[in-house]
Amino acid sequence: MFKTSTNSISWLNFFVLTSLLLISGCSGQKNLGKKSASAQPSTVKASLSSVSRPLSENYACFNVNSLMVKSWSNPEFQQAVRQVNPQLLRIPGGTESNYWDWQKGGLVGNVREAMAGYPIQFRNKDLKYNASKLEDIQGGIKETNTDPIFVLNMATSSLESQLEMLRRARDLGMPVKYIELGNEFYFDVPNYKRVFPTSADYAQTASEWIVAIKQEFPAAEIALVGVAPKPKDSIREQNWQKSLLNSAMYQADAVTLHLYNGHGLKSPIDSNSTYPFFTSEEVPLILGQPFRSWQKLQNNDQLKLIPDNKQIWMTEYNLFENVFGKKNRDKQQRVMGSWTHGLYALTMSLLFLEDSRIAIACNHVLTGNSRFAAIFANKASFLNPSDENFEVQAKSLSATGSTLSLLGEATLGMTKAQKIDFSPEFTLVGHKNFEYPALYGWMFNNGKHSRAIIANLSNRNISVNLEQLFSASVSYQQLSAEPQTLITGKEVIKSKSDTVSPEIMLPAYSVTKLDSLPSF
């Protein structure tokens, strides 16, 4: 599907390609349509691919670092959550869930001692946090029309305490449908190894917890901690999945994975430049990384160990820049918070649809700062290396929040997903001459209604004929921006809503949600 190009281009194709580059100022972009260059139409035709799959009713999800939620009852926060259109919220979050005291609504009292050996520590103010009791979360869940994924504390709590938490959540009216057994225990750090010396120890304990939980909550879906390690990861990570292939894997309903990809940039940062630190010529390199990483993931031996009849929950994913921890204090972020970041996260979300086992996609993270968050927690939430006083509007949407809001709306209530083909196919060139599609999209249907999402990852406007997708006029919502734009709110994004038939113009670097009656 995505390949490294080694074929030569005919002189006729070369002539047309050169013309396109001159006209559009295109860098790192190709037109590899199957038709001859002289016969290529000015409009790309969209059609439904043979690739289709069932779609979970709760596909769109956000991981919630509950320590970043100052108040679940804040009307501005609730409105922002509704704007990003999640169906699920993962609570109390990731790492913090392994140290969570549900009765306090915050971290356990001895968290410093419990985290001994963990490379990253919580901030002092986090130790006093107590605003995410179940009663608080229940109010937020209700007002945002979302359901929770409960991440249980298997590190610093007990099975009975966690069962008591689930009972209390049920009594408050919260659906106990999705449960994760801990977070990232595969990391080779002392405190996790103290609780689970080996992955086999985790598997045995997880098996016992599954039996106990299913006795009280038989309809709950329970996920084990899984991992798709990279070649340089620890031996513990490399062997983790193999030990799950006992009764735990067969008792569980799903396996969780976390996927963080880099931007692929190797160039030095120009000392005279201002943030973001990438050039227009480097945009195709960055936007090609989700496709490259996805292709590598398909060949991951640990991923292949997950049975076809088990769900995969992507409960954390995003662009990752390794600027965290003391050893990386001199490193500089380059992309986070830009419009390119938003397109990157959306592309990851759509690529997950290519594996029918992936039932849930939880972007990291719901609220916080510009490095990851969909919603800015406060006016100082945009971390701009070029301007320490850079401000945003609190509770406004970031680049990722803006693009993923359209995906959440497009998938809401849908039961089937089908990939969209484009002819001729325009391709872009990423890192190491890796080719990937300029247009990437999916269509969603529930038997009564259909929607679609199409991302234009290129620097040229592309006209698309929709006749084979929709039989009548469609309404659409479209977002676009220059790739280096720092997204501080909706005012810096070009937004357009209208109806159209049968062709639509997709601006450069845009995401478009289409909405109409079903056509398949």
Sequence and secondary structure as in RCSB ss.txt:
>XXXX:A:sequence
MFKTSTNSISWLNFFVLTSLLLISGCSGQKNLGKKSASAQPSTVKASLSSVSRPLSENYACFNVNSLMVKSWSNP
EFQQAVRQVNPQLLRIPGGTESNYWDWQKGGLVGNVREAMAGYPIQFRNKDLKYNASKLEDIQGGIKETNTDPIF
VLNMATSSLESQLEMLRRARDLGMPVKYIELGNEFYFDVPNYKRVFPTSADYAQTASEWIVAIKQEFPAAEIALV
GVAPKPKDSIREQNWQKSLLNSAMYQADAVTLHLYNGHGLKSPIDSNSTYPFFTSEEVPLILGQPFRSWQKLQNN
DQLKLIPDNKQIWMTEYNLFENVFGKKNRDKQQRVMGSWTHGLYALTMSLLFLEDSRIAIACNHVLTGNSRFAAI
FANKASFLNPSDENFEVQAKSLSATGSTLSLLGEATLGMTKAQKIDFSPEFTLVGHKNFEYPALYGWMFNNGKHS
RAIIANLSNRNISVNLEQLFSASVSYQQLSAEPQTLITGKEVIKSKSDTVSPEIMLPAYSVTKLDSLPSF
>XXXX:A:secstr
  EE      HHHHHHHHHHHHHHT SSEEE  SS GGG  SEEEEEEEEEEEE  TT EEEE  GGG S TT H
HHHHHHHHH  SEEEES SGGGGGEETTTTEE TTHHHHTTT SS   GGGGG     HHHHHHHHHHHT EEEE
E   SSS HHHHHHHHHHHHHTT    EEE  S TTS  HHHHHH SSHHHHHHHHHHHHHHHHHH TT EEEEE
     TTS HHHHHHHHHHTTHHHHH SEEEEEEEE     S   TT  SS   GGGHHHHHHHHHHHHHHHHT 
HHHHTS TTSEEEEEEEEE     SGGGTT    STTBHHHHHHHHHHHHHGGGSTTEEEEEEE SEE TTT SE
ESSTT    TT TT    TT B HHHHHHHHHHHHHTT  EEEEEEEES EEEE GGGEEEESEEEEEEE SS E
EEEEEE SSS EEEE TTT SS EEEEEEE  TT B  SGGGSEEEEEEE SEEEE TTEEEEEEES   
